[in-house]
Amino acid sequence: MNKLIVSTLIALLPLSAMAKDKRYEEATKACEAFNNMKHTSNSNNVSLTVGKKYRILQENKGQILTLIDGERVAQRWVDKSCFGNAKSEEKKSSNLSSILTSIKNRGTVKEIHKSTSKQNLLALSWQNAFCQTHQYKKECKNMTSKDFGAFEFVLHGLWPQPRNNQYCNVDKKQVGMDKNKQWNRLNRVNLTAEVRSELSKVMPGYSSNLHRHEWVKHGTCYGTNANDYYSDAINLLKQINSSKVGQFFKQNIGKTVRLEDIRKVFDKEFGAGTGRHVTMNCQRGLVTELWLHLGNEGKNLSELFKKGERPNRTCYKGRIDAVGF
């Protein structure tokens, strides 16, 4: 009889141990939850909910594998720092601050905020040409005519000038990771759901964490928070895509165009002389980008161009590439 009891207890021991081994921790940051350790894929744009407890499955090199209930890809990788031991009052304060910031920033996507940088450069990419010359990029491998960038300019960045105006008050560790192109390790950019959704659409490089790199290197010197910075950049991009400039590029896909003609279109759309503030970049004979040199006073491009620089170095002609390799 005693042997039977002992055998039963031994048989049940692993199950009991397994139950006790289940570890849950409370999320202290609203971190993105990625499908992989490299943080290059986040299906359904999943993020942790601050204050919610999550099952911890594994720890590896500063990363935690956790379980997100209800998601098709339930096992997700996040930074270890997403689970801290913050005091409850600090958590409440942080949550309240996040809510207030979110309310404040709602509906401001169309508003242009005045940056502290007096000169800014808006870099817009022609995604078809970028992918033609960067076929290995994640955002280029499966690009089709249904993608936003197939017939529109996409956002590369909004850069405070001069060009050495970079990494303002950024931690040295973050600077090092950025310069080593470890963009997946950079801190998550604090954006509202609305701006994040729009940004992931108009900046294809978002899937490669380009938005984190741009914020750390350039956005931190713009003089606003990240949400306002990207709201401004998105708004300016929309002004170009909905203008005669956007129409000109769509109508001339597959053709070689001259910078002189592009500048004339800018003059007609945004005012005489604005074209002199526009430069063009080319690679392998393809137009890859337009650079718009702007000031910081005004609510639209017509006003912002007035205080912009007039650079000389540029590409003078190139072909507008169509989607596909």
PyMOL commands that set and color helices and strands:
alter all, ss='L'
color gray80, all
select helices_A, chain A and resi 2-21+43-45+80-82+88-105+127-133+138-141+148-150+172-179+183-185+193-202+204-208+210-217+219-221+226-241+244-251+259-270+274-277+301-307
alter helices_A, ss='H'
color red, helices_A
select strands_A, chain A and resi 23-26+53-60+63-67+75-79+120-126+153-160+256-258+278-283+286-294+317-319
alter strands_A, ss='S'
color yellow, strands_A
deselect
rebuild
show_as cartoon
